[in-house]
Each structure stands twice: as structure tokens, then as C-alpha cells.
Amino acid sequence: PAEGCQGTNQCGSGIWIQSRTQFVTASENDIDKVGYTGITFMGLRHLITRNVVKRALWTLNDGGGIYAYGNYSQGTSLTWNIVSETRGNMDGAVSSTRLDVCLYFDDWCNAAYVAYNTFFNCHRSIFIHDSRDMIVENNLFFNSSVIQVWIFEQNSSPGTYLMTKNNTIRNNVFYNGQKGQELVREDTDFDRTDLFAQYDSNLLCSPYESGPY
């Protein structure tokens, strides 16, 4: 229903939870073919659970099936969601970079809990951008065409509270469905990535590559 609207990003999203909200629950929604994000949330301690989001970003680029923004986005739980087939429409885009993601934490989000979700057939499965203290566990990441997990520090600087750090990624399954896909990538515009994340007990499967991973 939001595919053809014009104007702000809110107009093109299936569900939009504003920054001054707390304890909102978005549950059991079926969102298909929207112009921008399937679900965008900001604010404190929401519950995003048991939603199906398919074919988001049908008319815009740089967003996610589920998307969060800002340092006021804290403590949200995302559980048992299925997100797939984000598109990333490049028509008229300023940048040449296609950036459609199943789950996208943008610019200083913190302390989200991500568990028991399935993410597949996106450009990237999860993007942690300038964000910290995430727990990502017991999820399935499958067949995203570029990267399953991407962590990127771009706007932070070492020694500030904005620094990308203390993310925990454990007990997940990462499966590359085609040759040339990356499982995990860490990038920075600064000088170090060693504090970005701890990885523990993940299953990495890339059957079309000879390894090591």
C-alpha cells in the first residue's frame, strides 16, 4: 500500500515508530512490497516480534526490511521475524551504492536484542552501522547476495560514546547460497575493528567456496 506514495520516508514505510515512544509492540504483521522500510523504529524498549516483511525498498534505497535509527533507539527486542527480498531501487539515487538490508541498525542505536529471526535473499542480511551493545543470537542468515553480516564504523571516533563496540554475535547460522558471497565483514573509517564484536559458536556454511572462512 505504501509503494506509490511521495514525500517523506514515513510515507513509504509499512510501520513507523517515532523517536519519543516507549514500549511499543509490533507483532504479527504481514508487510509486502512497500516503497521504503517494512518497519522503522526509534525510541525505547519496543518489541518487534513475529512479523513477516517481504519486498521492502521497492521505490527507495538505503534502508531495511526492519530499520532502526539514532542513539535514542535503545533496548528493543526483535524476535521470531522473517525478513526477505529487499530490493533497493537505484532509479534516481544520489549514491551508486545499493544498500538494501534485511535488518539495519543505523547511527548509534544500542542494546538491541535480536534472536530467532530468519533473514534471507537480501543484498545484506544485517548491517550494524555506528552502533553498539547489540546481542545477535540464534538467527538464520541465508543467501544475501553480498554479505550476511556487515559492521561498519563511519561517523564515530575512538574514545567517544558513539564508538562501534561490544556487539555479541553468537549461536547463529550463516549460509552463503552462491559463490562469491561474504559471511562477515568489518570496516572502519578509523584505525581499528578489534572492539566491534565478539563471535561465539556460530555455524558458518559456504559450500561454494574452498575456504578458509
C-alpha positions, 0 to 999 in steps of 0.5 A: 500500500505504501509503494506509490506514495511521495514525500517523506520516508514515513510515507513509504514505510509499512510501520513507523515508530517515532523517536519519543515512544516507549514500549511499543509492540509490533507483532504479527504483521504481514508487510509486502512490497512497500516503497521504503522500510517494512518497519522503522523504529526509534525510541525505547524498549519496543518489541518487534516480534513475529512479523513477516516483511517481504519486498521492502525498498521497492521505490527507495534505497538505503534502508531495511526490511526492519530499520532502526535509527539514532542513539535514542533507539535503545533496548528493543527486542526483535524476535521470531521475524522473517525478513526477505527480498529487499530490493533497493531501487537505484532509479534516481539515487544520489549514491551508486551504492545499493544498500538494501538490508534485511535488518539495519541498525543505523547511527548509534542505536544500542542494546538491541536484542535480536534472536530467532529471526530468519533473514534471507535473499537480501543484498545484506542480511544485517548491517550494524552501522555506528552502533553498539551493545547489540546481542545477535543470537540464534538467527538464520542468515541465508543467501544475501547476495553480498554479505550476511553480516556487515559492521561498519564504523563511519561517523564515530571516533575512538574514545567517544560514546558513539564508538562501534563496540561490544556487539555479541554475535553468537549461536547463529547460522550463516549460509552463503547460497552462491559463490562469491558471497561474504559471511562477515565483514568489518570496516572502519573509517578509523584505525581499528575493528578489534572492539566491534564484536565478539563471535561465539559458536556460530555455524558458518556454511559456504559450500561454494567456496574452498575456504578458509572462512 
